[in-house]
Amino acid sequence: MGASKKRALRRRRRNNYLGMGVVAAVALILLGWMLMESRDLSNRLAINQARVAELELSIENEKARTKEIDELKEYMQTDEFAEEVARERLGLVKENEIVFKEEN
Protein backbone atom coordinates (compact mmCIF):
# COMPACT_ATOMS: atom_id res chain seq x y z
CA MET A 1 0.00 0.00 0.00
CA GLY A 2 1.12 3.43 -0.75
CA ALA A 3 1.33 6.37 1.61
CA SER A 4 -1.54 8.17 -0.10
CA LYS A 5 -3.83 5.17 0.33
CA LYS A 6 -3.00 5.02 4.05
CA ARG A 7 -3.76 8.74 4.44
CA ALA A 8 -7.08 8.36 2.62
CA LEU A 9 -7.99 5.41 4.84
CA ARG A 10 -7.13 7.43 8.00
CA ARG A 11 -9.25 10.36 6.76
CA ARG A 12 -12.22 8.08 6.14
CA ARG A 13 -11.87 6.57 9.61
CA ARG A 14 -11.63 10.05 11.18
CA ASN A 15 -14.69 11.22 9.27
CA ASN A 16 -16.48 7.99 10.24
CA TYR A 17 -15.68 8.54 13.95
CA LEU A 18 -16.74 12.16 13.69
CA GLY A 19 -20.08 11.16 12.14
CA MET A 20 -20.66 8.51 14.80
CA GLY A 21 -19.83 11.07 17.51
CA VAL A 22 -22.37 13.54 16.10
CA VAL A 23 -25.02 10.82 15.89
CA ALA A 24 -24.25 9.74 19.49
CA ALA A 25 -24.48 13.36 20.72
CA VAL A 26 -27.85 13.86 19.00
CA ALA A 27 -29.09 10.57 20.45
CA LEU A 28 -28.02 11.62 23.97
CA ILE A 29 -29.72 15.00 23.60
CA LEU A 30 -32.94 13.32 22.47
CA LEU A 31 -32.72 10.81 25.34
CA GLY A 32 -32.30 13.64 27.87
CA TRP A 33 -35.22 15.54 26.39
CA MET A 34 -37.41 12.42 26.52
CA LEU A 35 -36.48 11.80 30.16
CA MET A 36 -37.45 15.37 31.07
CA GLU A 37 -40.77 15.03 29.23
CA SER A 38 -41.38 11.69 30.96
CA ARG A 39 -40.88 13.31 34.37
CA ASP A 40 -43.23 16.14 33.43
CA LEU A 41 -45.87 13.67 32.28
CA SER A 42 -45.50 11.67 35.49
CA ASN A 43 -46.10 14.84 37.52
CA ARG A 44 -49.15 15.72 35.44
CA LEU A 45 -50.48 12.19 35.85
CA ALA A 46 -50.14 12.37 39.64
CA ILE A 47 -51.91 15.75 39.72
CA ASN A 48 -54.72 14.49 37.50
CA GLN A 49 -55.17 11.34 39.59
CA ALA A 50 -55.48 13.46 42.73
CA ARG A 51 -58.02 15.65 40.95
CA VAL A 52 -60.01 12.59 39.84
CA ALA A 53 -60.11 11.31 43.43
CA GLU A 54 -61.27 14.73 44.65
CA LEU A 55 -64.00 14.91 42.00
CA GLU A 56 -65.20 11.38 42.78
CA LEU A 57 -65.51 12.35 46.45
CA SER A 58 -67.42 15.46 45.42
CA ILE A 59 -69.75 13.35 43.28
CA GLU A 60 -70.45 11.02 46.22
CA ASN A 61 -71.17 14.00 48.48
CA GLU A 62 -73.55 15.48 45.93
CA LYS A 63 -75.35 12.14 45.53
CA ALA A 64 -75.83 11.95 49.31
CA ARG A 65 -77.08 15.55 49.34
CA THR A 66 -79.50 14.80 46.49
CA LYS A 67 -80.82 11.81 48.41
CA GLU A 68 -81.37 13.96 51.52
CA ILE A 69 -83.19 16.58 49.46
CA ASP A 70 -85.43 13.95 47.87
CA GLU A 71 -86.26 12.51 51.32
CA LEU A 72 -87.06 15.98 52.63
CA LYS A 73 -89.23 16.64 49.58
CA GLU A 74 -91.20 13.44 50.23
CA TYR A 75 -91.54 14.33 53.93
CA MET A 76 -92.83 17.80 53.07
CA GLN A 77 -95.71 16.21 51.13
CA THR A 78 -96.96 14.26 54.17
CA ASP A 79 -99.69 15.21 56.60
CA GLU A 80 -97.21 14.92 59.45
CA PHE A 81 -95.19 17.80 58.04
CA ALA A 82 -98.32 19.90 57.56
CA GLU A 83 -99.26 19.32 61.20
CA GLU A 84 -95.76 20.22 62.37
CA VAL A 85 -95.80 23.49 60.42
CA ALA A 86 -99.30 24.33 61.68
CA ARG A 87 -98.22 23.79 65.29
CA GLU A 88 -94.87 25.58 65.13
CA ARG A 89 -95.52 28.51 62.83
CA LEU A 90 -99.24 29.08 63.09
CA GLY A 91 -99.77 27.98 66.70
CA LEU A 92 -102.72 25.74 65.80
CA VAL A 93 -103.79 22.83 68.01
CA LYS A 94 -105.94 19.77 67.50
CA GLU A 95 -109.45 19.50 68.93
CA ASN A 96 -109.62 18.31 72.53
CA GLU A 97 -105.93 19.10 73.01
CA ILE A 98 -104.86 20.84 76.18
CA VAL A 99 -102.29 23.59 75.74
CA PHE A 100 -100.12 24.75 78.60
CA LYS A 101 -98.60 28.18 78.45
CA GLU A 102 -95.72 29.38 80.56
CA GLU A 103 -96.12 32.57 82.52
CA ASN A 104 -93.21 34.94 82.68
C-alpha positions in Angstrom: 0.0 0.0 0.0 1.1 3.4 -0.8 1.3 6.4 1.6 -1.5 8.2 -0.1 -3.8 5.2 0.3 -3.0 5.0 4.0 -3.8 8.7 4.4 -7.1 8.4 2.6 -8.0 5.4 4.8 -7.1 7.4 8.0 -9.3 10.4 6.8 -12.2 8.1 6.1 -11.9 6.6 9.6 -11.6 10.1 11.2 -14.7 11.2 9.3 -16.5 8.0 10.2 -15.7 8.5 13.9 -16.7 12.2 13.7 -20.1 11.2 12.1 -20.7 8.5 14.8 -19.8 11.1 17.5 -22.4 13.5 16.1 -25.0 10.8 15.9 -24.3 9.7 19.5 -24.5 13.4 20.7 -27.8 13.9 19.0 -29.1 10.6 20.5 -28.0 11.6 24.0 -29.7 15.0 23.6 -32.9 13.3 22.5 -32.7 10.8 25.3 -32.3 13.6 27.9 -35.2 15.5 26.4 -37.4 12.4 26.5 -36.5 11.8 30.2 -37.4 15.4 31.1 -40.8 15.0 29.2 -41.4 11.7 31.0 -40.9 13.3 34.4 -43.2 16.1 33.4 -45.9 13.7 32.3 -45.5 11.7 35.5 -46.1 14.8 37.5 -49.1 15.7 35.4 -50.5 12.2 35.9 -50.1 12.4 39.6 -51.9 15.8 39.7 -54.7 14.5 37.5 -55.2 11.3 39.6 -55.5 13.5 42.7 -58.0 15.6 41.0 -60.0 12.6 39.8 -60.1 11.3 43.4 -61.3 14.7 44.6 -64.0 14.9 42.0 -65.2 11.4 42.8 -65.5 12.3 46.4 -67.4 15.5 45.4 -69.8 13.3 43.3 -70.4 11.0 46.2 -71.2 14.0 48.5 -73.5 15.5 45.9 -75.3 12.1 45.5 -75.8 11.9 49.3 -77.1 15.5 49.3 -79.5 14.8 46.5 -80.8 11.8 48.4 -81.4 14.0 51.5 -83.2 16.6 49.5 -85.4 13.9 47.9 -86.3 12.5 51.3 -87.1 16.0 52.6 -89.2 16.6 49.6 -91.2 13.4 50.2 -91.5 14.3 53.9 -92.8 17.8 53.1 -95.7 16.2 51.1 -97.0 14.3 54.2 -99.7 15.2 56.6 -97.2 14.9 59.5 -95.2 17.8 58.0 -98.3 19.9 57.6 -99.3 19.3 61.2 -95.8 20.2 62.4 -95.8 23.5 60.4 -99.3 24.3 61.7 -98.2 23.8 65.3 -94.9 25.6 65.1 -95.5 28.5 62.8 -99.2 29.1 63.1 -99.8 28.0 66.7 -102.7 25.7 65.8 -103.8 22.8 68.0 -105.9 19.8 67.5 -109.4 19.5 68.9 -109.6 18.3 72.5 -105.9 19.1 73.0 -104.9 20.8 76.2 -102.3 23.6 75.7 -100.1 24.7 78.6 -98.6 28.2 78.4 -95.7 29.4 80.6 -96.1 32.6 82.5 -93.2 34.9 82.7 
